Amino acid sequence: MKKNEVNLLPINLLEITSPEENPPSNIIDIGSQYKWSRGYTGKGVVVAVIDTGCETNHPDLKDRIIGGYNFTEEHGGDISMFEDTNGHGTHVAGIIAGSINGKEIVGVAPNAKLLILKVLDQFGSGSINSLVEAIHYAVDWRGPAGERVKIISLSLGSKNPSSDLYDAVKRAVAHDISVVAASGNDGDGNIETNEYRYPGAYKEVIEVGAINKLNEIAYFSNTNESVDLYAPGVKINSAYLKNGYAVLSGTSMATPHVAGAIALLIEEYEGLFRRELKEIEIYQLLMEHTTPIKVSRNKEIYLLNLEKKPNSKREGGKEMETRNREMLLKCFCEARRTQAFFTKCLDENSSNEEREFLLELVKESARTSNKIMKFCGIISNE
């Protein structure tokens, strides 16, 4: 692989097929239907799919696409032509947001909207520069009604880190966009060995590994200390070229499960909080919707589970829980402001007695801040 090149993570195209069930078992396994039954389908959430493009007339995707851009030389370099010439991007898009239309497959967030950004050609190859441009484009994009991207899905990677790519990722996260990326398929399924692909391995990225139907780490999945959670990635049936369907395997398939799950959580919790969520809050909510599984004597992994109830104590149901959580976060902000005020009062004109008193107030305010952060799960209790 060339230094300035980004590629599809190696995938295993098992067969061209037709859907046998609606929704597929992998969508059921992560608990999507639980969120749907509560009215959450990703409505109003835009996911940027940075990949090989998408078959825009596919019956399961044509109503989900809100826009797109072509960063490759394919289609004569026409920036408005982001059709898929490989099939990978269409497959990923189907896992995220295949429509509920009573006909074929359904994605995790069937009412989410997709911004299709084509950076890879028919061979699954593209440049780091195009990927960086696409991420910045996703950050700056605004839809016809003022919509903005909330999630970036990246089922691709490079073995070589890039400062420009890292800067683009950090900019997206700073704009409260969740960046979800595949860990890679260079692994051996062994949690004790580390394999890296970028941008997945960057700490700001939500890195996704693959599991099989037995909830075991897939034999090909990269593992490393930065992998946040695991999702289905073996024998996944989704949309494909020529209005068809295909079964593929790879961490490329695990990643869109998580991107779709985040779309459901954003719709749910922004509705309950009545405000936009920060990226750190989205990440925390995502990790609260996982189940820990022990894979070795000393290590465990986290499996995506949308039926998992949040860890916070409940008083009067979910709406009360989320309001209490929001109130605690507000209290944290006030405690930090108070701490800053007390610190500002500590000047050279203070007497020793006043300084001792103010220092105690600063310490108490700091302890209160830490207690609130631990209760909300923002920092570890360890």
C-alpha positions as CSV (number, residue, x, y, z in Angstrom):
1,M,0.0,0.0,0.0
2,K,1.3,3.4,-1.0
3,K,1.8,5.9,1.8
4,N,-0.8,8.4,0.5
5,E,-3.4,5.6,-0.2
6,V,-6.4,4.5,1.6
7,N,-8.2,1.2,0.8
8,L,-11.2,-0.8,1.5
9,L,-10.5,-3.1,4.3
10,P,-10.1,-6.6,2.8
11,I,-13.6,-8.1,2.5
12,N,-15.0,-11.5,1.8
13,L,-17.8,-11.5,-0.7
14,L,-19.4,-14.8,0.0
15,E,-22.4,-14.8,-2.4
16,I,-24.8,-12.7,-4.3
17,T,-28.2,-13.5,-2.8
18,S,-31.7,-12.3,-2.0
19,P,-33.0,-11.4,1.4
20,E,-34.7,-14.2,3.3
21,E,-36.0,-12.2,6.2
22,N,-37.0,-8.7,7.1
23,P,-35.1,-7.5,9.1
24,P,-32.0,-9.7,8.9
25,S,-30.9,-11.6,11.9
26,N,-27.9,-9.3,12.5
27,I,-30.2,-6.3,12.8
28,I,-32.3,-8.3,15.3
29,D,-29.3,-9.5,17.3
30,I,-28.2,-6.0,18.2
31,G,-31.6,-5.0,19.6
32,S,-32.7,-2.6,16.8
33,Q,-36.4,-3.7,17.1
34,Y,-36.5,-2.6,20.7
35,K,-35.7,0.9,19.8
36,W,-38.1,0.8,16.8
37,S,-40.9,-0.3,19.2
38,R,-40.3,2.8,21.2
39,G,-40.6,5.0,18.2
40,Y,-36.9,5.6,17.4
41,T,-35.8,4.9,13.8
42,G,-33.1,7.5,13.2
43,K,-35.5,10.1,11.8
44,G,-33.8,13.5,11.4
45,V,-30.2,12.1,11.8
46,V,-27.8,12.4,8.9
47,V,-25.0,9.9,8.5
48,A,-22.1,10.6,6.1
49,V,-21.0,7.3,4.5
50,I,-17.5,7.8,3.2
51,D,-16.9,4.8,0.9
52,T,-17.2,3.7,-2.8
53,G,-20.4,5.6,-3.3
54,C,-23.9,4.1,-3.4
55,E,-26.4,2.7,-5.9
56,T,-28.8,5.6,-5.6
57,N,-31.7,3.9,-7.3
58,H,-31.6,0.8,-5.1
59,P,-35.2,0.2,-3.7
60,D,-34.0,0.1,-0.1
61,L,-31.8,3.2,-0.3
62,K,-33.2,5.7,-2.8
63,D,-35.4,7.4,-0.2
64,R,-32.6,7.6,2.3
65,I,-30.1,9.6,0.3
66,I,-30.1,13.3,1.1
67,G,-27.0,14.3,-0.9
68,G,-23.5,13.3,-2.0
69,Y,-20.2,14.2,-3.6
70,N,-17.7,12.4,-5.8
71,F,-14.0,12.9,-4.8
72,T,-12.7,10.3,-7.3
73,E,-11.9,10.5,-11.0
74,E,-14.6,8.1,-11.8
75,H,-17.7,9.2,-13.8
76,G,-15.4,11.7,-15.5
77,G,-14.7,13.4,-12.3
78,D,-18.3,14.7,-12.1
79,I,-18.7,15.8,-8.5
80,S,-22.4,15.2,-8.6
81,M,-22.1,11.5,-9.7
82,F,-21.4,9.4,-6.6
83,E,-22.7,6.1,-8.0
84,D,-21.1,2.9,-6.6
85,T,-18.9,1.0,-9.0
86,N,-17.7,-1.6,-6.4
87,G,-20.7,-2.6,-4.2
88,H,-19.1,-2.1,-0.8
89,G,-20.5,1.4,-0.2
90,T,-24.0,0.2,-1.1
91,H,-23.7,-2.7,1.3
92,V,-22.6,-0.4,4.1
93,A,-25.4,2.1,3.4
94,G,-28.0,-0.8,3.6
95,I,-26.8,-1.9,7.0
96,I,-27.1,1.7,8.3
97,A,-30.4,2.8,6.8
98,G,-32.1,0.2,4.6
99,S,-35.7,1.5,4.4
100,I,-38.8,-0.1,5.9
101,N,-40.8,-0.5,2.7
102,G,-42.4,-3.9,3.3
103,K,-40.3,-5.5,0.6
104,E,-36.7,-6.3,1.3
105,I,-34.0,-5.8,4.1
106,V,-34.1,-3.2,6.8
107,G,-31.1,-1.3,8.2
108,V,-30.4,-0.4,11.9
109,A,-31.8,3.1,11.5
110,P,-34.3,2.8,8.6
111,N,-35.4,6.5,8.7
112,A,-31.9,8.0,8.9
113,K,-30.6,10.1,6.0
114,L,-27.4,9.3,4.2
115,L,-24.9,11.7,2.8
116,I,-22.9,9.7,0.2
117,L,-19.3,10.8,-0.1
118,K,-17.4,8.7,-2.7
119,V,-13.6,8.5,-2.1
120,L,-12.9,5.0,-3.4
121,D,-13.0,3.7,-6.9
122,Q,-14.2,0.4,-8.4
123,F,-11.1,-1.3,-7.0
124,G,-11.7,0.0,-3.5
125,S,-8.7,2.4,-3.7
126,G,-8.4,6.1,-3.1
127,S,-6.1,8.7,-1.6
128,I,-5.7,10.0,1.9
129,N,-6.1,13.5,0.5
130,S,-9.6,12.6,-0.8
131,L,-10.6,11.1,2.5
132,V,-9.4,14.2,4.4
133,E,-11.4,16.4,2.0
134,A,-14.5,14.2,2.4
135,I,-14.3,14.5,6.2
136,H,-14.0,18.3,6.1
137,Y,-16.9,18.3,3.5
138,A,-19.0,16.3,6.0
139,V,-18.3,18.8,8.8
140,D,-19.2,21.8,6.7
141,W,-22.2,20.3,4.8
142,R,-25.6,21.7,5.4
143,G,-28.8,20.1,4.0
144,P,-31.7,21.8,2.3
145,A,-33.5,22.4,5.7
146,G,-30.3,23.2,7.6
147,E,-29.5,19.6,8.5
148,R,-25.9,18.7,9.4
149,V,-24.0,15.5,9.7
150,K,-24.1,13.9,13.1
151,I,-22.2,10.7,12.3
152,I,-19.4,9.7,9.9
153,S,-19.1,6.0,8.9
154,L,-15.7,4.8,7.7
155,S,-15.4,1.2,6.6
156,L,-11.9,1.8,5.2
157,G,-8.4,2.3,6.5
158,S,-4.7,2.7,5.9
159,K,-1.7,1.1,7.7
160,N,0.0,4.4,7.7
161,P,-1.0,7.2,10.1
162,S,-1.5,10.7,8.6
163,S,-1.3,14.0,10.4
164,D,-3.8,15.5,7.9
165,L,-6.2,12.7,8.5
166,Y,-5.8,12.9,12.2
167,D,-6.5,16.7,12.1
168,A,-9.6,16.1,10.0
169,V,-10.9,13.5,12.5
170,K,-10.3,15.9,15.5
171,R,-12.1,18.7,13.7
172,A,-15.1,16.5,13.1
173,V,-15.2,15.4,16.8
174,A,-14.8,19.0,17.9
175,H,-18.0,19.8,15.9
176,D,-19.8,17.0,17.9
177,I,-19.7,14.5,15.0
178,S,-19.3,10.9,16.0
179,V,-16.6,9.3,13.8
180,V,-17.0,5.6,13.6
181,A,-14.4,3.5,11.8
182,A,-13.5,-0.2,11.3
183,S,-10.6,-1.7,13.2
184,G,-9.4,-3.7,10.1
185,N,-9.3,-7.3,8.9
186,D,-5.6,-7.9,9.3
187,G,-6.1,-9.7,12.6
188,D,-6.2,-13.2,14.0
189,G,-9.2,-12.8,16.3
190,N,-6.8,-13.0,19.3
191,I,-7.4,-10.2,21.9
192,E,-3.8,-10.6,23.1
193,T,-2.3,-9.4,19.8
194,N,-2.6,-5.8,18.4
195,E,-3.1,-4.8,14.8
196,Y,-3.8,-1.2,13.7
197,R,-5.5,0.6,10.9
198,Y,-6.1,4.3,10.6
199,P,-8.2,6.3,11.2
200,G,-9.7,3.6,13.4
201,A,-6.8,3.5,15.9
202,Y,-7.0,7.2,16.7
203,K,-8.3,7.7,20.2
204,E,-10.9,10.2,19.1
205,V,-12.5,7.6,16.8
206,I,-15.1,5.1,17.8
207,E,-13.3,2.0,16.6
208,V,-15.3,-1.2,15.8
209,G,-14.3,-4.8,15.7
210,A,-16.3,-7.7,14.3
211,I,-17.9,-10.7,16.0
212,N,-19.5,-13.8,14.6
213,K,-22.9,-15.2,15.3
214,L,-21.6,-16.9,18.5
215,N,-20.5,-13.5,19.8
216,E,-16.8,-14.5,19.4
217,I,-14.2,-12.1,17.9
218,A,-14.2,-12.8,14.2
219,Y,-11.1,-14.7,13.1
220,F,-10.1,-11.8,10.8
221,S,-10.8,-8.9,13.2
222,N,-8.1,-6.5,14.3
223,T,-7.8,-6.1,18.0
224,N,-6.0,-3.4,19.9
225,E,-6.4,-1.2,23.0
226,S,-8.4,1.4,21.0
227,V,-11.2,-0.9,19.9
228,D,-14.3,0.5,21.7
229,L,-16.9,-2.2,20.9
230,Y,-17.8,-5.1,18.6
231,A,-20.7,-5.7,16.3
232,P,-21.8,-8.3,13.8
233,G,-19.4,-8.7,10.9
234,V,-19.6,-12.2,9.6
235,K,-22.0,-13.3,6.8
236,I,-24.0,-10.0,6.7
237,N,-26.7,-9.7,4.1
238,S,-27.3,-6.2,2.7
239,A,-28.0,-4.1,-0.4
240,Y,-25.7,-4.5,-3.4
241,L,-25.3,-3.5,-7.0
242,K,-28.0,-4.0,-9.7
243,N,-30.7,-3.6,-7.1
244,G,-29.5,-6.8,-5.6
245,Y,-28.2,-8.1,-2.3
246,A,-25.0,-9.8,-1.2
247,V,-23.5,-11.5,1.9
248,L,-20.2,-10.0,3.0
249,S,-17.9,-10.3,6.0
250,G,-15.5,-7.8,7.5
251,T,-15.1,-5.1,10.1
252,S,-16.5,-3.0,7.3
253,M,-19.8,-4.6,8.0
254,A,-19.6,-4.2,11.8
255,T,-18.9,-0.5,11.6
256,P,-22.3,0.5,10.0
257,H,-24.2,-1.4,12.7
258,V,-22.6,1.0,15.2
259,A,-23.2,4.1,13.0
260,G,-26.9,3.2,12.7
261,A,-27.1,2.5,16.4
262,I,-25.8,6.0,17.2
263,A,-28.4,7.5,14.9
264,L,-31.1,5.8,17.0
265,L,-29.6,7.0,20.2
266,I,-29.2,10.6,18.9
267,E,-32.9,10.7,18.0
268,E,-34.0,9.3,21.3
269,Y,-31.9,11.3,23.7
270,E,-31.9,14.6,21.9
271,G,-35.6,14.3,22.0
272,L,-35.6,13.6,25.7
273,F,-32.9,16.2,26.5
274,R,-34.5,18.7,24.1
275,R,-31.0,19.9,22.9
276,E,-28.2,18.7,20.7
277,L,-25.8,16.2,22.4
278,K,-22.1,16.6,22.7
279,E,-19.9,14.0,21.1
280,I,-18.7,12.8,24.5
281,E,-22.3,12.3,25.6
282,I,-23.1,10.3,22.5
283,Y,-20.1,8.1,23.1
284,Q,-21.2,7.6,26.7
285,L,-24.7,6.6,25.7
286,L,-23.4,4.2,23.1
287,M,-21.1,2.5,25.6
288,E,-24.1,2.2,28.0
289,H,-25.8,0.2,25.3
290,T,-23.2,-2.5,25.3
291,T,-22.8,-5.9,27.1
292,P,-19.4,-6.9,28.4
293,I,-18.2,-10.4,27.4
294,K,-15.1,-12.0,28.9
295,V,-12.8,-13.3,26.1
296,S,-9.7,-14.2,28.2
297,R,-8.7,-14.4,31.9
298,N,-7.9,-10.7,32.1
299,K,-9.8,-9.1,29.2
300,E,-13.4,-8.4,28.1
301,I,-14.9,-6.9,25.1
302,Y,-18.1,-4.8,24.7
303,L,-20.9,-6.0,22.3
304,L,-23.4,-3.6,20.9
305,N,-26.8,-4.2,22.6
306,L,-29.5,-1.6,22.0
307,E,-31.8,-3.4,24.4
308,K,-29.4,-2.8,27.3
309,K,-30.8,-0.3,29.8
310,P,-28.6,2.6,30.7
311,N,-26.6,2.2,33.9
312,S,-28.0,5.3,35.6
313,K,-30.4,4.8,38.5
314,R,-34.1,5.1,37.6
315,E,-36.6,7.2,39.3
316,G,-40.0,7.3,37.6
317,G,-39.0,5.9,34.2
318,K,-36.6,6.8,31.3
319,E,-37.8,10.4,30.9
320,M,-37.2,11.1,34.6
321,E,-33.8,9.4,34.4
322,T,-32.6,11.5,31.4
323,R,-33.9,14.7,33.0
324,N,-32.0,13.8,36.2
325,R,-28.9,13.1,34.3
326,E,-29.2,16.4,32.4
327,M,-29.7,18.2,35.7
328,L,-26.6,16.6,37.2
329,L,-24.6,17.8,34.1
330,K,-25.9,21.3,34.7
331,C,-24.9,21.0,38.4
332,F,-21.4,19.9,37.3
333,C,-21.1,23.0,35.1
334,E,-22.2,25.2,38.0
335,A,-19.7,23.5,40.4
336,R,-16.9,24.1,37.9
337,R,-17.9,27.8,37.6
338,T,-18.0,28.1,41.4
339,Q,-14.6,26.5,41.6
340,A,-13.2,28.9,39.1
341,F,-14.7,31.9,41.0
342,F,-13.2,30.8,44.3
343,T,-9.8,30.3,42.6
344,K,-10.0,33.8,41.1
345,C,-10.6,35.2,44.6
346,L,-7.3,33.8,45.7
347,D,-5.0,36.8,45.2
348,E,-2.0,38.2,47.0
349,N,-4.2,40.6,48.9
350,S,-6.0,37.8,50.8
351,S,-5.1,37.1,54.4
352,N,-3.8,33.7,55.4
353,E,-7.1,33.0,57.1
354,E,-9.0,34.0,53.9
355,R,-6.7,31.9,51.7
356,E,-7.2,28.8,53.8
357,F,-11.0,29.3,53.7
358,L,-11.0,29.8,50.0
359,L,-8.7,26.8,49.4
360,E,-11.1,24.6,51.3
361,L,-14.0,25.9,49.1
362,V,-12.0,25.2,45.9
363,K,-11.2,21.6,47.1
364,E,-14.8,20.9,48.0
365,S,-16.1,22.3,44.7
366,A,-13.5,20.0,42.9
367,R,-14.7,17.0,44.9
368,T,-18.3,17.8,44.0
369,S,-17.4,18.0,40.3
370,N,-15.6,14.7,40.4
371,K,-18.6,13.0,42.1
372,I,-21.0,14.3,39.5
373,M,-18.7,13.2,36.6
374,K,-18.4,9.7,38.2
375,F,-22.1,9.4,38.7
376,C,-22.8,10.3,35.1
377,G,-20.1,7.9,33.9
378,I,-18.0,10.6,32.3
379,I,-14.9,9.5,34.2
380,S,-14.1,6.1,35.8
381,N,-14.9,5.3,39.4
382,E,-11.5,3.6,39.7
